[in-house]
Amino acid sequence: MRQKRYNSDLTDLQWKQIKRYFTTNRRRKYHLRYHVLVAILYIVKTGTQWRMLPGEFARWRTAHYYFRQSREEGRIRCILSITCRSPRRRAGRHGEPSALIIDCQSVPSTRAGGTSSFDAFNKVNCRKRHIAIDTQGLLWGLIVHAAGDHETQWALQLLAPVASRISRVETVFAHQAYQGPKEKLDWELGWKHQIVESDEESSEFSFDPKRWIGERTYG
């Protein structure tokens, strides 16, 4: 077990909730909880490079291998669902939401490091992170794509995996840029697609209804 502790480390209760997704009889050089999973959480928390992992974690190549494997096998999505259900239940709400909010944000990127393209609106080479959250701001879905692609091209790809994990959703809120996929979402997912109108008549700064929750999640 590692001697130094970080605030990104798993607590005993958190490990108990996700342990079943990592049960195996395979012998490993590194302990999954104390060396690998906490290394992945450290990367997520700090935003540092994989190669800059401190020495008390597993080697960065090992941590990155388990991260890719867990993502491809759907384990990360399962963990995401658990971490969203728990705070909802603690707040006295149903574990699954009945409404989701989708939003998209452009993030500057370099020439290397994944898919990116030129965003004509922001006039910068970047990628977009596309999120699906509930009204509490909890993250239920995430997808990253080139900034040159319009939001409507990826809305269904974002929401389809969410629909496979939760069955209680009835409504999806989105801003005016999502006018295009309304019929497709209604037909393929059976969800009501509601466009949130902004107050264009006001000359003062104002929060768009529902959309400010997405901005808070990004923050």
N, C-alpha and C positions, 0 to 999 in steps of 0.2 A: 504494500500500500504506500502511496505517496505521502511524504511528510508535509509538504507545503500545500496549503489549501487556497482555492480561489472562490470568489462569490459566484462564479459560473458553474461550480461543481454541483452534481446531483445530490439532493438530500436523500435520506433513507426512505422517506415516503414517496418521493418521485421515482426512485429506483424500483420500489415495490410495485408501482403502477405499470411500469414498462418492462419489467424483468422478463415477463412471459414471451416477449417478442425476441429475446436474445438467449433463450435456453438452448443449450447444446452440450453434448458430451465430448466435443472436440477439445483437445488440450492445446492451449495457446501459450505463447511466450509472454504475452501481455494480458493483464486482467481487463476484460471488456469494460467494466464500469470505471475502474480507477485509472486506467491508462488510455483507453480508446474513446469511450463516449464523452468523458470530460474534456478530452482534447478537442473533439468536434464542437462541444458547447463553448469551449474557450475561443475557438475560431469565430463562431457565430457571435459571441458576446463582444469580442474585441475588434473583429474585422481585420485581423492580422493575416499575413501570408502563411500558407501551410509550412513553408520552409523555416518560418520564424517561431515554430512551436518551442516552448521551453523544454529543457532536457528531462524534466520529471515526467513528461507525458510519453506516450508511445512515439516511435519515429514517425515523422510526418507522412512518409509514404504509406506506412501501415494504417494510420488514422484516415488518410485520404481514401485508401482502398476500402475500408469498412464503411466510410461515408457513401461512396459510390454504390457499393453493394446494397446497403440499406435503402438507398433511394430507389434503385432499380427494382428491389423486391417489394417495395411499398411499405416498408417498416416505418419510414419517416412520416408518411401520411397517417398511419395508424397512431403513432405517438402524438402527432399534431391534433388528431381528434380527441385523444385522451386529455391533453393539456387544455383544450377548449371546453370540454364538457365539465371538468372539475370546477373551475371558477363560476360557471353558470349555475351549477347545483348549489355551490356555497352561497350564491346570491339569491337562492330560493326560486330559481327559474328551471325550466326544462333543460335537460342536457343538450338537446338539439335545438337550433334556432328555427323559427318559422319564416324568417326574412333574412336575406343577404344583401350586401351592398358590394358592387364591383367598381373598381377604380384602377387607374393606370398612371404611372409616374415615370418620366424619363430620367435616366441616370447616366451621367457622362462616363465614357469608357475609353480605354486605350486601343491601339491597333490589335494587340494580343489579348487573350483572355476570354474568348467566347464570341458568340454572335453579336454583331452590332452593325448599325448602318446610320445613314444621315437622317436626322430628324428635321424636316423642312420647316416645321413650326417654330422649334427652338433654335434652329440653325446651329446644330452641334452634332458631332458623331457620338452616338450613345446607344443604349439599349433601354427597353421598357420593362419595368416590373409590374405585373398585373396581379391584383389581389382580390380575393373574395372574403369579406368579413361579415360578422353579425353586427347587430346594433350596439353591442358592447365594445366593438373594435377588435374582437378576437379573430385571429386568422384561421380560415378554413380551407383556403386554396391559394396557391401561388404559382405563377408561371413567368418565365423571363423570355423575351423575344426581341428581335431587332426593332429599333425605334422607327424605321421606315414603314413598318407594318401598322395599319390602322387598328385601333382597339377592337373594332367589330370583327376583324379576322380571327381573333383569338378568344373571344368571349365564350364560345361554346367549348373550346378546348380547356378553358379554365374551369368551367362549371360542371362539365360532364363527370370528372373524377369525384367532385364533391357530391354530386347526385348519387353516385354509387355507394357512398358511405353514410349519407343521412337521408331520411325519408320524410322529414317533417316540413321542409321548406315549401312555401307557397308563393312567395313574392321575391323578386329581385329588383332592387333600386339601382338606378344608374343615371348618369348625367346625359345631356343631350347628344353627345357624340355616339351614344349607343343606340340611336334610333334604328339602325340597319337590322340587327339580329333579333328584333322583337318577335317576329313571326316564327323564326326558327327555334327560339327558346321556348315559346309557348307550345309549339308543335312537338319538339323532340323531348323536352324535359317536363312539360306539363306545368310549368311555373308561370305566374303572371309577371310580365316585364313592365315595370313602372318607371317612366322617365321623370326625374326630378327637375322641375323648372327653376331656373335662377331668377333673382329679382333684377331684371335688366333695367327697370325704370328708376331704380335707386341710384343716386350719384355717389353715395357713400359706400365704404367697404362693408360687406356683409358676408356671412357664412351661407353657403348653399345648403339647403336642408339635406340631411343625411350625409352629404359629401364631406363635411367637416370631420366626421368620424374616421373616414379613410385617411385624411390628412393627419389626424392624431396618431393613427396606427403607424404611418410612415415616420412620424416624428419620434 
